[in-house]
């Protein structure tokens, strides 16, 4: 469990179980390093491209699949289950996502043939369709970050 149950007077930082969060980030980093090792073993000339998740908004809003609304029981529901106040939720999520992005930047700096496409901070509040997915226009904003990163590695690619 990454979140601590809120008690009166707690800051948003107190709502995060920092030892577990740091351990989870370390586990994620290990998986990326395993990916790089597999790449080196089986396709050593391949490149790895990453991007961080943008600053999502804990709204609890679901999304539609084939016209059926799927309840948004991801971010807000988890925070609500720990009684974390709405005023703390976004700050807490922003911190977690920024730390993940920092991990990916560190990997770019230490893993050969790894490029981290800077997408965090691209979306505005209106670019989110729900707490996990951007709107079509938001997806386009994120996608537009990739051609330059790809051209930096593969200059022979045609322009989009």
DSSP file (Angstrom, degrees, kcal/mol; ACC not computed):
  #  RESIDUE AA STRUCTURE BP1 BP2  ACC     N-H-->O    O-->H-N    N-H-->O    O-->H-N    TCO  KAPPA ALPHA  PHI   PSI    X-CA   Y-CA   Z-CA
    1    1 A X              0   0    0      0, 0.0    19,-0.1     0, 0.0    20,-0.1   0.000 360.0 360.0 360.0 121.5    0.0    0.0    0.0
    2    2 A X        +     0   0    0     18,-0.1    15,-3.4    14,-0.1     2,-0.4   0.686 360.0  70.6 -87.0 -19.7    1.5    3.3   -1.2
    3    3 A X  B     -A   16   0A   0     13,-0.2     2,-0.3    17,-0.1    13,-0.2  -0.825  69.1-144.7-106.6 138.3   -0.9    5.5    0.6
    4    4 A X        -     0   0    0     11,-2.9     2,-0.2    -2,-0.4    78,-0.1  -0.724  34.0-100.7 -91.8 146.2   -1.3    6.2    4.3
    5    5 A X        -     0   0    0     -2,-0.3    78,-0.2     1,-0.1     2,-0.1  -0.488  44.6-112.5 -66.5 132.2   -4.7    6.7    5.8
    6    6 A X        -     0   0    0     76,-3.3     2,-0.3    -2,-0.2    -1,-0.1  -0.415  35.2-176.4 -69.7 137.9   -5.3   10.4    6.3
    7    7 A X    >   -     0   0    0     -2,-0.1     3,-2.2    -3,-0.0    -3,-0.0  -0.968  43.4 -76.6-129.8 149.8   -5.5   11.7    9.9
    8    8 A X  T 3  S+     0   0    0     -2,-0.3     3,-0.1     1,-0.3    -1,-0.0  -0.100 117.3  21.2 -48.2 133.6   -6.3   15.3   10.8
    9    9 A X  T 3  S+     0   0    0      1,-0.3    -1,-0.3    -3,-0.0     2,-0.1   0.309  87.2 138.0  91.8  -8.5   -3.3   17.6   10.4
   10   10 A X    <   -     0   0    0     -3,-2.2    -1,-0.3     1,-0.1     2,-0.1  -0.431  46.4-136.3 -71.3 144.0   -1.4   15.4    7.9
   11   11 A X     >  -     0   0    0     -2,-0.1     4,-0.7    -3,-0.1     3,-0.2  -0.426  31.2-102.2 -85.1 170.8    0.2   17.1    5.0
   12   12 A X  T >4 S+     0   0    0      1,-0.2     3,-0.9     2,-0.2     4,-0.3   0.878 124.7  57.9 -62.5 -34.4    0.0   15.6    1.5
   13   13 A X  G >4 S+     0   0    0      1,-0.3     3,-1.4     2,-0.2    -1,-0.2   0.863 100.0  56.9 -62.5 -35.7    3.5   14.3    2.0
   14   14 A X  G 34 S+     0   0    0      1,-0.3    -1,-0.3    -3,-0.2    -2,-0.2   0.722  96.4  65.6 -67.4 -20.2    2.4   12.4    5.1
   15   15 A X  G << S+     0   0    0     -3,-0.9   -11,-2.9    -4,-0.7     2,-0.5   0.572  89.0  79.2 -79.5  -8.8   -0.2   10.6    3.0
   16   16 A X  B <  S-A    3   0A   0     -3,-1.4     2,-1.7    -4,-0.3   -13,-0.2  -0.880  79.1-136.3-104.2 127.6    2.5    8.8    1.0
   17   17 A X     >  -     0   0    0    -15,-3.4     4,-2.6    -2,-0.5     3,-0.3  -0.642  27.5-169.7 -78.6  90.1    4.2    5.8    2.4
   18   18 A X  H  > S+     0   0    0     -2,-1.7     4,-3.0     1,-0.2     5,-0.3   0.859  76.4  53.0 -59.7 -44.1    7.6    7.0    1.3
   19   19 A X  H  > S+     0   0    0      1,-0.2     4,-2.0     2,-0.2    -1,-0.2   0.924 114.9  43.0 -58.5 -41.4    9.6    3.8    2.0
   20   20 A X  H  > S+     0   0    0     -3,-0.3     4,-2.5     2,-0.2    -2,-0.2   0.892 113.7  51.2 -70.4 -38.5    7.2    1.7   -0.1
   21   21 A X  H  X S+     0   0    0     -4,-2.6     4,-2.5     2,-0.2    -2,-0.2   0.936 111.1  47.7 -63.5 -46.0    7.0    4.3   -2.8
   22   22 A X  H  X S+     0   0    0     -4,-3.0     4,-2.2     1,-0.2    -1,-0.2   0.901 112.4  50.3 -61.1 -41.2   10.8    4.5   -3.1
   23   23 A X  H  X S+     0   0    0     -4,-2.0     4,-2.2    -5,-0.3    -1,-0.2   0.908 109.5  50.5 -63.9 -41.4   10.9    0.7   -3.2
   24   24 A X  H  X S+     0   0    0     -4,-2.5     4,-2.4     2,-0.2    -2,-0.2   0.912 109.6  50.4 -63.7 -42.7    8.3    0.6   -5.9
   25   25 A X  H  X S+     0   0    0     -4,-2.5     4,-2.6     1,-0.2    -1,-0.2   0.899 109.5  51.8 -61.2 -39.5   10.2    3.1   -8.0
   26   26 A X  H  X S+     0   0    0     -4,-2.2     4,-2.2     2,-0.2    -2,-0.2   0.894 108.7  50.6 -63.6 -39.7   13.3    1.0   -7.5
   27   27 A X  H  X S+     0   0    0     -4,-2.2     4,-1.8     2,-0.2    -2,-0.2   0.911 110.6  49.0 -63.5 -42.4   11.4   -2.1   -8.7
   28   28 A X  H  X S+     0   0    0     -4,-2.4     4,-2.1     1,-0.2    -2,-0.2   0.918 110.0  51.4 -63.7 -43.3   10.2   -0.1  -11.8
   29   29 A X  H  X S+     0   0    0     -4,-2.6     4,-2.4     1,-0.2    -1,-0.2   0.903 107.3  53.8 -60.5 -40.9   13.8    1.0  -12.5
   30   30 A X  H  X S+     0   0    0     -4,-2.2     4,-2.4     1,-0.2    -1,-0.2   0.880 106.3  52.2 -60.9 -38.6   14.9   -2.7  -12.3
   31   31 A X  H  X S+     0   0    0     -4,-1.8     4,-2.4     2,-0.2    -1,-0.2   0.915 109.5  48.7 -65.9 -42.4   12.3   -3.7  -14.9
   32   32 A X  H  X S+     0   0    0     -4,-2.1     4,-2.3     2,-0.2    -2,-0.2   0.902 111.1  50.5 -62.8 -39.8   13.6   -1.0  -17.3
   33   33 A X  H  X S+     0   0    0     -4,-2.4     4,-2.3     2,-0.2    -2,-0.2   0.886 109.0  51.7 -65.7 -37.7   17.2   -2.2  -16.7
   34   34 A X  H  X S+     0   0    0     -4,-2.4     4,-2.7     2,-0.2    -2,-0.2   0.911 108.3  52.1 -62.1 -41.7   16.1   -5.7  -17.4
   35   35 A X  H  X S+     0   0    0     -4,-2.4     4,-2.7     1,-0.2    -2,-0.2   0.922 109.6  48.8 -59.2 -44.7   14.5   -4.5  -20.6
   36   36 A X  H  X S+     0   0    0     -4,-2.3     4,-2.6     1,-0.2    -1,-0.2   0.895 110.7  51.0 -63.8 -39.3   17.8   -2.8  -21.6
   37   37 A X  H  X S+     0   0    0     -4,-2.3     4,-2.3     2,-0.2    -2,-0.2   0.928 110.9  47.8 -63.7 -44.4   19.7   -6.0  -20.8
   38   38 A X  H  X S+     0   0    0     -4,-2.7     4,-2.5     2,-0.2     5,-0.4   0.911 111.4  51.2 -61.9 -42.4   17.3   -8.1  -23.0
   39   39 A X  H  X S+     0   0    0     -4,-2.7     4,-3.0     1,-0.2     7,-0.3   0.940 111.0  48.2 -58.3 -46.7   17.7   -5.5  -25.7
   40   40 A X  H  < S+     0   0    0     -4,-2.6     4,-0.4     1,-0.2    -2,-0.2   0.857 114.4  46.8 -63.2 -35.9   21.5   -5.8  -25.4
   41   41 A X  H  < S+     0   0    0     -4,-2.3    -1,-0.2    -5,-0.2    -2,-0.2   0.872 129.8  17.8 -73.3 -38.1   21.3   -9.6  -25.5
   42   42 A X  H  < S+     0   0    0     -4,-2.5    -3,-0.2    -5,-0.2    -2,-0.2   0.692 139.6  16.4-113.2 -23.7   19.0  -10.0  -28.4
   43   43 A X    ><  +     0   0    0     -4,-3.0     3,-2.4    -5,-0.4    -2,-0.1  -0.431  64.2 172.3-149.7  66.5   18.8   -6.7  -30.4
   44   44 A X  T 3  S+     0   0    0     -4,-0.4    -4,-0.1     1,-0.3    -5,-0.1   0.655  76.9  55.1 -61.6 -18.1   21.9   -4.6  -29.4
   45   45 A X  T 3  S+     0   0    0     -6,-0.1    -1,-0.3     2,-0.1    -5,-0.1   0.536  86.1 107.6 -91.1  -4.2   21.4   -2.0  -32.0
   46   46 A X    <   -     0   0    0     -3,-2.4     2,-0.3    -7,-0.3    -3,-0.1  -0.318  61.3-137.2 -72.6 155.0   17.8   -1.2  -30.9
   47   47 A X        -     0   0    0     -2,-0.0     2,-0.5    67,-0.0    67,-0.2  -0.813   4.6-140.1-109.5 152.2   16.8    1.9  -29.1
   48   48 A X  E     -b  114   0B   0     65,-2.6    67,-3.0    -2,-0.3     2,-0.5  -0.964  15.4-166.9-111.9 127.1   14.5    2.3  -26.1
   49   49 A X  E     +b  115   0B   0     -2,-0.5     2,-0.3    65,-0.2    67,-0.2  -0.961  11.2 176.9-113.4 131.0   12.1    5.3  -26.1
   50   50 A X  E     -b  116   0B   0     65,-2.7    67,-3.3    -2,-0.5     2,-0.3  -0.818  10.6-171.7-123.1 165.8   10.3    6.2  -22.9
   51   51 A X  E     -b  117   0B   0     -2,-0.3     2,-0.2    65,-0.2    67,-0.1  -0.961  22.6-120.4-153.6 149.6    8.0    9.0  -21.8
   52   52 A X        -     0   0    0     65,-0.6     2,-0.3    -2,-0.3    46,-0.1  -0.481  32.8-101.8 -86.6 158.9    6.5   10.0  -18.5
   53   53 A X        -     0   0    0     44,-0.2    48,-0.1    -2,-0.2    -1,-0.1  -0.622  41.5-120.9 -76.9 136.2    2.9   10.1  -17.6
   54   54 A X        -     0   0    0     -2,-0.3     2,-1.5     1,-0.1    66,-0.1  -0.183  44.4 -72.4 -73.5 173.3    1.6   13.7  -17.6
   55   55 A X        -     0   0    0     68,-0.2    -1,-0.1    42,-0.0    39,-0.1  -0.490  59.7-161.0 -73.7  90.8    0.1   15.3  -14.5
   56   56 A X        -     0   0    0     -2,-1.5     2,-0.5    37,-0.1    75,-0.1  -0.168  12.9-125.1 -68.1 164.1   -3.3   13.5  -14.3
   57   57 A X        -     0   0    0     73,-0.3     2,-1.6    68,-0.1     3,-0.3  -0.960  14.3-131.0-116.7 120.5   -6.2   14.8  -12.4
   58   58 A X        +     0   0    0     -2,-0.5    32,-0.1     1,-0.2    31,-0.1  -0.525  55.0 138.5 -73.2  91.7   -7.8   12.6   -9.7
   59   59 A X        -     0   0    0     -2,-1.6    -1,-0.2     2,-0.2     3,-0.1   0.658  59.4-130.9-107.0 -22.4  -11.4   13.0  -10.8
   60   60 A X        +     0   0    0      1,-0.3    12,-0.8    -3,-0.3     2,-0.2   0.437  57.1 147.4  80.1  -1.0  -12.9    9.5  -10.5
   61   61 A X        -     0   0    0     10,-0.1    70,-1.1     1,-0.1    -1,-0.3  -0.506  35.2-149.6 -73.6 132.8  -14.3    9.9  -13.9
   62   62 A X        -     0   0    0     -2,-0.2     2,-0.3    68,-0.1     9,-0.2  -0.062   7.7-125.1 -86.3-169.2  -14.5    6.7  -16.0
   63   63 A X  E     -C   70   0C   0      7,-1.4     7,-4.1     5,-0.1     2,-0.4  -0.897  18.2-108.7-137.3 167.3  -14.2    6.2  -19.7
   64   64 A X  E     -C   69   0C   0     -2,-0.3     2,-0.5     5,-0.3     5,-0.2  -0.824  22.2-174.7-104.7 136.5  -16.3    4.6  -22.4
   65   65 A X  E >  S-C   68   0C   0      3,-2.7     3,-2.0    -2,-0.4    -2,-0.0  -0.985  82.3 -17.7-126.1 117.6  -15.5    1.4  -24.2
   66   66 A X  T 3  S-     0   0    0     -2,-0.5     3,-0.1     1,-0.3    -1,-0.1   0.865 130.4 -52.2  52.9  38.9  -17.9    0.5  -27.0
   67   67 A X  T 3  S+     0   0    0      1,-0.2     2,-0.5     0, 0.0    -1,-0.3   0.408 115.1 115.4  82.7  -2.5  -20.4    2.9  -25.5
   68   68 A X  E <   -C   65   0C   0     -3,-2.0    -3,-2.7     2,-0.0     2,-0.4  -0.885  64.9-129.7-103.6 127.7  -20.3    1.4  -22.0
   69   69 A X  E     -C   64   0C   0     -2,-0.5     2,-0.6    -5,-0.2    -5,-0.3  -0.624  15.9-153.0 -78.1 126.2  -18.9    3.6  -19.2
   70   70 A X  E     -C   63   0C   0     -7,-4.1    -7,-1.4    -2,-0.4    -1,-0.0  -0.885  28.1-111.4 -98.4 124.9  -16.2    1.9  -17.2
   71   71 A X        -     0   0    0     -2,-0.6     2,-1.6    -9,-0.2   -10,-0.1  -0.233  20.3-125.4 -59.3 140.8  -16.1    3.3  -13.7
   72   72 A X        +     0   0    0    -12,-0.8     2,-0.5     1,-0.1     5,-0.4  -0.550  50.4 150.9 -86.9  73.1  -13.0    5.3  -12.9
   73   73 A X        +     0   0    0     -2,-1.6    -1,-0.1     1,-0.1    -2,-0.1  -0.323  44.5  88.8-100.5  50.6  -11.9    3.4   -9.8
   74   74 A X  S  > S+     0   0    0     -2,-0.5     4,-0.9     3,-0.0    -1,-0.1   0.734  94.1   0.3-109.3 -83.8   -8.3    4.1  -10.1
   75   75 A X  H  > S+     0   0    0      2,-0.2     4,-2.3     3,-0.1     5,-0.2   0.987 131.3  38.7 -81.4 -62.2   -6.7    7.2   -8.6
   76   76 A X  H  > S+     0   0    0      1,-0.2     4,-3.4     2,-0.2     5,-0.3   0.897 114.9  54.6 -59.9 -42.2   -9.4    9.2   -6.8
   77   77 A X  H  > S+     0   0    0     -5,-0.4     4,-2.0     1,-0.2    -1,-0.2   0.900 109.2  48.2 -60.1 -40.6  -11.1    6.1   -5.5
   78   78 A X  H  X S+     0   0    0     -4,-0.9     4,-0.7     2,-0.2    -1,-0.2   0.924 114.8  44.9 -65.4 -43.8   -7.8    4.9   -3.9
   79   79 A X  H ><>S+     0   0    0     -4,-2.3     5,-2.4     1,-0.2     3,-0.9   0.907 112.5  51.1 -68.3 -40.3   -7.2    8.2   -2.4
   80   80 A X  H ><5S+     0   0    0     -4,-3.4     3,-2.1     1,-0.2    -1,-0.2   0.870 102.5  60.8 -62.4 -35.9  -10.8    8.6   -1.2
   81   81 A X  H 3<5S+     0   0    0     -4,-2.0    -1,-0.2     1,-0.3    -2,-0.2   0.735 107.4  45.6 -65.1 -19.9  -10.5    5.1    0.4
   82   82 A X  T <<5S-     0   0    0     -3,-0.9   -76,-3.3    -4,-0.7    -1,-0.3   0.232 115.9-118.5-102.5  10.9   -7.7    6.5    2.6
   83   83 A X  T < 5 +     0   0    0     -3,-2.1     2,-0.4     1,-0.2    -3,-0.2   0.757  52.1 167.9  58.0  28.3   -9.7    9.6    3.3
   84   84 A X      < -     0   0    0     -5,-2.4    -1,-0.2    -6,-0.1     5,-0.1  -0.607  39.3-113.8 -73.8 124.4   -7.1   11.8    1.7
   85   85 A X    >>  -     0   0    0     -2,-0.4     3,-1.6     1,-0.1     4,-1.5  -0.203  16.1-119.4 -60.7 148.7   -8.6   15.3    1.3
   86   86 A X  H 3> S+     0   0    0      1,-0.3     4,-0.9     2,-0.2     3,-0.2   0.852 113.8  62.4 -55.4 -36.1   -9.2   16.6   -2.3
   87   87 A X  H 34 S+     0   0    0      1,-0.2     4,-0.4     2,-0.1    -1,-0.3   0.758 109.9  40.3 -63.1 -24.2   -6.8   19.4   -1.5
   88   88 A X  H <> S+     0   0    0     -3,-1.6     4,-2.5     2,-0.1    -1,-0.2   0.713  98.4  77.5 -92.8 -24.5   -4.0   16.9   -1.0
   89   89 A X  H  X S+     0   0    0     -4,-1.5     4,-2.5     1,-0.2     5,-0.2   0.897  95.2  42.8 -61.8 -47.2   -4.8   14.5   -3.8
   90   90 A X  H  X S+     0   0    0     -4,-0.9     4,-3.1     2,-0.2    -1,-0.2   0.911 114.5  50.8 -67.9 -40.5   -3.5   16.4   -6.8
   91   91 A X  H  > S+     0   0    0     -4,-0.4     4,-2.1     2,-0.2    -1,-0.2   0.913 112.2  48.1 -61.6 -41.9   -0.3   17.5   -5.0
   92   92 A X  H  X S+     0   0    0     -4,-2.5     4,-2.1     2,-0.2    -2,-0.2   0.928 114.1  45.1 -64.2 -47.0    0.3   13.9   -4.0
   93   93 A X  H  X S+     0   0    0     -4,-2.5     4,-2.6    -5,-0.2     5,-0.2   0.910 111.1  53.6 -65.5 -42.6   -0.3   12.5   -7.5
   94   94 A X  H  X S+     0   0    0     -4,-3.1     4,-2.5     1,-0.2    -1,-0.2   0.913 109.5  49.4 -57.9 -42.8    1.9   15.3   -9.1
   95   95 A X  H  X S+     0   0    0     -4,-2.1     4,-2.3    -5,-0.2    -1,-0.2   0.940 111.3  48.1 -62.4 -47.4    4.8   14.4   -6.8
   96   96 A X  H  X S+     0   0    0     -4,-2.1     4,-1.8     1,-0.2    -2,-0.2   0.912 114.2  46.0 -61.0 -43.6    4.5   10.6   -7.6
   97   97 A X  H  X S+     0   0    0     -4,-2.6     4,-2.3     1,-0.2    -1,-0.2   0.873 111.0  52.6 -69.2 -36.7    4.4   11.3  -11.4
   98   98 A X  H  X S+     0   0    0     -4,-2.5     4,-2.3    -5,-0.2    -1,-0.2   0.887 108.5  51.1 -65.0 -38.3    7.3   13.7  -11.2
   99   99 A X  H  X S+     0   0    0     -4,-2.3     4,-1.9     2,-0.2    -1,-0.2   0.875 109.1  50.8 -66.5 -37.2    9.4   11.2   -9.4
  100  100 A X  H  X S+     0   0    0     -4,-1.8     4,-2.0     2,-0.2    -2,-0.2   0.922 110.2  49.6 -64.1 -43.7    8.6    8.6  -12.1
  101  101 A X  H  X S+     0   0    0     -4,-2.3     4,-2.2     1,-0.2    -2,-0.2   0.899 108.4  53.3 -62.2 -40.4    9.6   11.1  -14.8
  102  102 A X  H  X S+     0   0    0     -4,-2.3     4,-2.4     1,-0.2    -1,-0.2   0.889 106.1  53.7 -61.1 -39.8   12.9   11.7  -12.9
  103  103 A X  H  X S+     0   0    0     -4,-1.9     4,-2.1     1,-0.2    -1,-0.2   0.921 109.0  48.6 -59.4 -44.6   13.5    8.0  -12.9
  104  104 A X  H  X S+     0   0    0     -4,-2.0     4,-2.1     2,-0.2    -2,-0.2   0.865 109.6  51.8 -67.0 -35.9   13.1    7.9  -16.6
  105  105 A X  H  X S+     0   0    0     -4,-2.2     4,-1.7     2,-0.2    -1,-0.2   0.916 108.8  51.3 -64.4 -43.0   15.4   10.8  -17.1
  106  106 A X  H  X S+     0   0    0     -4,-2.4     4,-1.1     1,-0.2    -2,-0.2   0.901 108.6  51.5 -60.9 -41.0   18.0    9.1  -15.0
  107  107 A X  H >X S+     0   0    0     -4,-2.1     4,-3.0     1,-0.2     3,-0.6   0.915 106.2  54.2 -62.3 -42.2   17.7    6.0  -17.2
  108  108 A X  H 3< S+     0   0    0     -4,-2.1     6,-0.3     1,-0.2    -1,-0.2   0.880 110.7  47.4 -57.6 -36.9   18.2    8.1  -20.3
  109  109 A X  H 3< S+     0   0    0     -4,-1.7    -1,-0.2     1,-0.2    -2,-0.2   0.685 123.5  30.8 -78.8 -18.8   21.4    9.4  -18.8
  110  110 A X  H << S+     0   0    0     -4,-1.1     2,-0.5    -3,-0.6    -2,-0.2   0.615 105.0  72.6-117.2 -16.8   22.7    5.9  -17.7
  111  111 A X  S >< S-     0   0    0     -4,-3.0     3,-0.7    -5,-0.2    -1,-0.1  -0.886  80.5-122.5-105.8 127.4   21.4    3.4  -20.2
  112  112 A X  T 3  S+     0   0    0     -2,-0.5   -64,-0.1     1,-0.2     3,-0.1  -0.330  91.7  14.3 -66.2 149.4   22.9    3.4  -23.7
  113  113 A X  T 3  S+     0   0    0      1,-0.2   -65,-2.6   -66,-0.1     2,-0.4   0.879  94.4 131.2  53.0  44.7   20.5    3.9  -26.6
  114  114 A X  E <   -b   48   0B   0     -3,-0.7     2,-0.5    -6,-0.3   -65,-0.2  -0.996  34.9-172.5-128.4 127.0   17.7    5.2  -24.4
  115  115 A X  E     -b   49   0B   0    -67,-3.0   -65,-2.7    -2,-0.4     2,-0.7  -0.978  11.3-154.3-122.3 128.6   15.8    8.3  -25.1
  116  116 A X  E     -b   50   0B   0     -2,-0.5     2,-0.6   -67,-0.2   -65,-0.2  -0.908  13.5-146.1-102.8 115.6   13.3    9.9  -22.8
  117  117 A X  E     -b   51   0B   0    -67,-3.3     2,-1.1    -2,-0.7   -65,-0.6  -0.705  18.2-128.7 -82.4 120.9   10.7   12.0  -24.6
  118  118 A X        +     0   0    0     -2,-0.6   -67,-0.1     1,-0.2    -1,-0.1  -0.578  54.2 140.4 -76.2 101.3    9.7   14.9  -22.4
  119  119 A X    >   +     0   0    0     -2,-1.1     3,-1.8   -67,-0.0     4,-0.3   0.555  31.3 110.9-114.7 -16.1    5.9   14.8  -22.4
  120  120 A X  T 3  S+     0   0    0      1,-0.3   -66,-0.1    -3,-0.2   -67,-0.1  -0.420  83.1  24.2 -67.4 133.1    5.2   15.7  -18.7
  121  121 A X  T 3  S+     0   0    0     -2,-0.1    -1,-0.3     2,-0.1   -67,-0.0   0.471  91.4 110.0  91.3   4.2    3.7   19.1  -18.4
  122  122 A X    <   +     0   0    0     -3,-1.8     2,-0.2     2,-0.0    -2,-0.1   0.883  62.5  70.1 -76.4 -40.8    2.3   19.0  -22.0
  123  123 A X        -     0   0    0     -4,-0.3     2,-0.2     2,-0.0   -68,-0.2  -0.552  65.4-151.2 -89.1 143.1   -1.4   18.7  -21.1
  124  124 A X    >   -     0   0    0     -2,-0.2     3,-2.0     1,-0.0     4,-0.2  -0.573  40.7 -95.5 -96.1 168.4   -3.7   21.3  -19.6
  125  125 A X  G >  S+     0   0    0      1,-0.3     3,-1.5    -2,-0.2   -68,-0.1   0.874 125.4  56.8 -53.9 -39.7   -6.6   20.3  -17.4
  126  126 A X  G 3  S+     0   0    0      1,-0.3    -1,-0.3     8,-0.0    12,-0.1   0.621  94.1  69.5 -70.3 -11.4   -9.0   20.5  -20.4
  127  127 A X  G <  S+     0   0    0     -3,-2.0     8,-2.7    10,-0.1     2,-0.5   0.412  80.8  92.2 -86.5   2.5   -6.9   18.0  -22.2
  128  128 A X  B <   -D  134   0D   0     -3,-1.5     6,-0.3     6,-0.3     3,-0.1  -0.865  49.8-174.0-102.3 126.4   -7.9   15.1  -19.9
  129  129 A X  S    S-     0   0    0      4,-2.3     2,-0.3    -2,-0.5     5,-0.2   0.801  77.9 -21.8 -81.7 -32.5  -10.9   13.0  -20.8
  130  130 A X  S    S-     0   0    0      3,-1.7   -73,-0.3   -67,-0.0    -1,-0.2  -0.859  90.1 -69.4-159.4-170.7  -10.8   11.2  -17.4
  131  131 A X  S    S+     0   0    0    -70,-1.1   -69,-0.1    -2,-0.3     3,-0.1   0.566 129.4  28.0 -76.3  -4.3   -8.2   10.6  -14.7
  132  132 A X  S    S+     0   0    0    -71,-0.2     2,-0.4     1,-0.2    -1,-0.2   0.629 114.5  55.9-119.5 -25.2   -6.2    8.2  -16.9
  133  133 A X        -     0   0    0      0, 0.0    -4,-2.3     0, 0.0    -3,-1.7  -0.916  66.7-135.8-123.4 134.7   -6.7    9.2  -20.5
  134  134 A X  B     -D  128   0D   0     -2,-0.4    -6,-0.3    -6,-0.3    -7,-0.1  -0.311  35.5-100.2 -71.2 166.2   -6.2   12.4  -22.5
  135  135 A X     >  -     0   0    0     -8,-2.7     4,-2.9     1,-0.1     5,-0.2  -0.311  45.0 -94.8 -71.0 168.5   -8.8   13.7  -24.9
  136  136 A X  H  > S+     0   0    0      1,-0.2     4,-2.0     2,-0.2     5,-0.1   0.911 131.8  49.8 -54.1 -41.2   -8.1   13.0  -28.6
  137  137 A X  H  > S+     0   0    0      2,-0.2     4,-1.8     1,-0.2    -1,-0.2   0.879 110.1  51.1 -65.2 -36.0   -6.5   16.5  -28.8
  138  138 A X  H  > S+     0   0    0      2,-0.2     4,-2.0   -11,-0.2    -2,-0.2   0.911 107.8  51.2 -66.0 -43.1   -4.5   15.7  -25.7
  139  139 A X  H  X S+     0   0    0     -4,-2.9     4,-3.0     1,-0.2    -1,-0.2   0.896 108.5  53.2 -59.0 -39.4   -3.2   12.5  -27.2
  140  140 A X  H  X S+     0   0    0     -4,-2.0     4,-2.2    -5,-0.2    -1,-0.2   0.900 105.6  53.1 -64.4 -40.1   -2.2   14.5  -30.3
  141  141 A X  H  < S+     0   0    0     -4,-1.8     4,-0.3     2,-0.2    -1,-0.2   0.912 112.7  44.6 -60.2 -42.4   -0.2   16.9  -28.1
  142  142 A X  H >< S+     0   0    0     -4,-2.0     3,-1.8     1,-0.2     4,-0.4   0.946 112.5  51.1 -65.7 -48.3    1.7   14.0  -26.6
  143  143 A X  H >X S+     0   0    0     -4,-3.0     3,-1.7     1,-0.3     4,-0.6   0.835  99.5  65.6 -59.2 -33.7    2.2   12.3  -29.9
  144  144 A X  T 3< S+     0   0    0     -4,-2.2     4,-0.4     1,-0.3    -1,-0.3   0.633  91.6  64.4 -66.2 -12.7    3.6   15.5  -31.4
  145  145 A X  T <> S+     0   0    0     -3,-1.8     4,-0.9    -4,-0.3    -1,-0.3   0.683  92.8  65.1 -79.8 -18.7    6.6   15.3  -29.0
  146  146 A X  H <> S+     0   0    0     -3,-1.7     4,-2.9    -4,-0.4     5,-0.3   0.855  83.7  65.5 -80.8 -36.6    7.8   12.1  -30.6
  147  147 A X  H  X S+     0   0    0     -4,-0.6     4,-2.8     1,-0.2     5,-0.2   0.906 104.4  47.3 -55.6 -42.6    8.8   13.0  -34.2
  148  148 A X  H  > S+     0   0    0     -4,-0.4     4,-1.7     2,-0.2    -1,-0.2   0.906 113.3  48.4 -65.1 -40.4   11.7   15.3  -33.0
  149  149 A X  H  X S+     0   0    0     -4,-0.9     4,-0.8     2,-0.2    -2,-0.2   0.920 114.2  46.0 -65.4 -43.0   12.9   12.6  -30.6
  150  150 A X  H >X S+     0   0    0     -4,-2.9     4,-3.5     1,-0.2     3,-0.8   0.910 111.3  51.9 -65.6 -41.8   12.8   10.0  -33.3
  151  151 A X  H 3< S+     0   0    0     -4,-2.8    -1,-0.2    -5,-0.3    -2,-0.2   0.812 101.9  61.9 -65.5 -29.1   14.5   12.3  -35.8
  152  152 A X  H 3< S+     0   0    0     -4,-1.7    -1,-0.2    -5,-0.2     3,-0.2   0.806 118.0  28.0 -65.1 -28.1   17.3   12.9  -33.3
  153  153 A X  H << S+     0   0    0     -4,-0.8     2,-0.4    -3,-0.8    -2,-0.2   0.784 133.8  33.0 -98.7 -37.8   18.1    9.2  -33.4
  154  154 A X    ><  +     0   0    0     -4,-3.5     3,-2.1    -5,-0.2    -1,-0.2  -0.671  63.1 169.4-122.4  74.5   17.0    8.4  -36.9
  155  155 A X  T 3  S+     0   0    0     -2,-0.4    -1,-0.1     1,-0.3    -4,-0.1   0.700  73.6  68.1 -63.4 -17.0   17.6   11.5  -39.1
  156  156 A X  T 3  S+     0   0    0     -3,-0.1    -1,-0.3     2,-0.1    -5,-0.1   0.599  75.3 108.3 -77.3 -10.3   16.9    9.5  -42.2
  157  157 A X  S <  S-     0   0    0     -3,-2.1     3,-0.1    -7,-0.1     2,-0.1  -0.386  78.8-109.0 -66.4 143.5   13.2    9.1  -41.3
  158  158 A X        -     0   0    0      1,-0.1    -1,-0.1    -2,-0.1     2,-0.1  -0.391  38.3 -99.1 -68.9 152.4   10.8   11.2  -43.4
  159  159 A X              0   0    0      1,-0.1    -1,-0.1    -2,-0.1   -12,-0.0  -0.428 360.0 360.0 -68.1 145.8    9.2   14.2  -41.8
  160  160 A X              0   0    0     -2,-0.1    -1,-0.1    -3,-0.1    -2,-0.1   0.509 360.0 360.0 -69.1 360.0    5.6   13.5  -40.6
